[in-house]
Amino acid sequence: MPLSPSSSRPVFDILRGWPRGGAVEDVFTPTGSVELEEGDLIEVLSTGLVNKVTLASGDTKLVYIVVEGNKSSDSYSGNYLGKVVAITGDYKVITTKYASGSYLPGLPVTVIGGKFSLLVKGEPIVGFVNAYDSVAGTLTVTVVN
């Protein structure tokens, strides 16, 4: 169920691909004292822990999106256990976790600072814009990992 407009949590919803479909779910432990919440885009570090991801030109990192975070306002169980649930694969999401920009349907997006972003310097494409609602402050993206 979508969040109410009065919610202080970020707007986030998986529209297609999870829990059934092209996405694959996994449970991770964040690095250090990093708090992750729904919609954050993360990578698995060489230590096996996860952190927000920034893609650069030539990167071949697998990007995950958090569906249950470890921040107490996001998930009490995730906070208690110090774990996050994240998915990767093919899915469609609506989110407020994106950098500012002129988003138009069909434009490719990458990930910078744990958020969707328009391509800047030849970063790898992780998905494409479906819709941008500047009034609601939401971006709909189809991810093709």
C-alpha positions in Angstrom: 0.0 0.0 0.0 1.4 3.5 -0.9 2.5 5.7 2.0 0.2 8.6 3.0 1.2 12.1 2.0 1.8 13.0 5.7 4.4 10.2 6.1 7.9 11.4 6.8 9.3 8.3 5.1 10.5 8.6 1.5 8.0 7.7 -1.2 9.0 4.3 -2.4 7.1 1.4 -4.0 8.1 -1.6 -6.2 5.6 -1.5 -9.1 6.8 -4.6 -11.0 9.4 -7.4 -10.5 9.1 -8.1 -6.8 8.1 -10.2 -4.9 7.4 -12.2 -8.1 9.1 -11.5 -11.3 12.6 -10.5 -12.4 14.0 -9.3 -9.1 16.2 -11.4 -6.7 16.1 -10.7 -3.0 18.9 -10.9 -0.5 19.8 -9.9 3.1 22.9 -7.8 3.8 24.7 -6.2 6.7 25.6 -2.5 6.2 29.2 -1.3 6.7 30.0 0.6 9.9 27.1 2.6 11.3 25.6 3.3 7.9 21.8 3.7 8.0 20.0 2.6 4.9 16.3 3.0 4.1 13.8 2.0 1.4 14.9 3.2 -2.0 18.6 3.6 -1.2 20.8 2.1 -4.0 23.7 0.0 -2.7 26.6 -2.2 -3.6 28.3 -5.2 -2.0 31.8 -4.2 -0.9 34.8 -6.6 -1.0 34.2 -7.2 2.8 30.7 -8.6 2.0 29.1 -5.6 3.7 27.0 -3.0 1.8 27.0 0.7 1.4 25.4 3.3 -0.9 26.8 3.1 -4.4 28.2 5.7 -6.9 28.8 4.3 -10.4 31.7 5.7 -12.5 32.6 5.2 -16.1 33.7 1.6 -16.7 32.1 0.2 -13.5 30.5 -3.3 -13.7 29.1 -3.3 -10.1 25.8 -5.0 -9.4 23.4 -2.5 -7.9 20.8 -3.4 -5.3 17.8 -1.3 -4.1 16.9 -1.5 -0.4 13.3 -2.7 0.2 13.6 -2.9 4.0 16.2 -0.8 5.7 18.0 -0.8 9.0 17.0 2.7 10.0 14.5 2.6 13.0 11.9 4.8 11.1 12.1 2.4 8.1 12.1 -1.1 9.8 12.3 -1.9 13.5 13.3 -5.4 12.8 16.0 -4.3 10.3 17.3 -1.8 12.8 17.3 -4.4 15.6 19.1 -7.0 13.5 21.4 -4.5 11.8 20.4 -6.0 8.4 18.8 -4.7 5.2 16.7 -6.6 2.5 17.6 -5.5 -1.0 16.8 -6.7 -4.5 18.5 -6.7 -7.8 17.5 -7.7 -11.3 14.7 -6.4 -13.5 12.0 -4.3 -11.7 10.1 -1.0 -11.9 10.1 1.4 -9.0 8.6 4.8 -8.0 10.9 6.7 -5.6 12.0 10.1 -4.2 15.6 8.9 -4.1 17.0 10.7 -7.2 19.3 13.6 -7.9 17.9 16.8 -9.3 17.7 17.0 -13.1 15.5 17.2 -16.1 14.1 13.7 -16.3 12.1 12.8 -19.4 10.6 9.4 -20.2 13.1 7.1 -22.0 16.2 8.8 -20.7 18.9 6.5 -19.2 19.8 6.7 -15.5 22.8 5.7 -13.4 23.5 5.8 -9.7 25.4 8.5 -7.8 25.5 8.7 -4.0 22.9 6.0 -3.6 20.3 7.7 -5.7 19.2 7.6 -9.3 20.8 10.2 -11.5 21.0 11.3 -15.1 24.2 10.2 -16.8 27.0 12.8 -16.3 30.4 11.3 -17.4 29.6 8.1 -19.2 28.6 6.1 -16.1 26.9 2.7 -16.7 23.2 2.7 -17.4 21.1 0.9 -14.7 17.7 1.8 -16.0 15.4 4.2 -17.9 12.9 6.9 -16.8 9.3 5.9 -17.2 7.8 9.0 -15.6 8.7 12.1 -13.6 6.2 14.0 -11.4 7.7 17.3 -10.3 4.6 18.2 -8.2 4.7 14.9 -6.2 8.5 14.8 -6.4 8.6 11.2 -7.6 10.6 9.4 -10.3 9.4 6.1 -11.9 12.3 4.0 -13.3 12.6 0.6 -14.9 15.8 -1.0 -13.8 17.6 -3.5 -16.0 20.5 -5.0 -14.1 
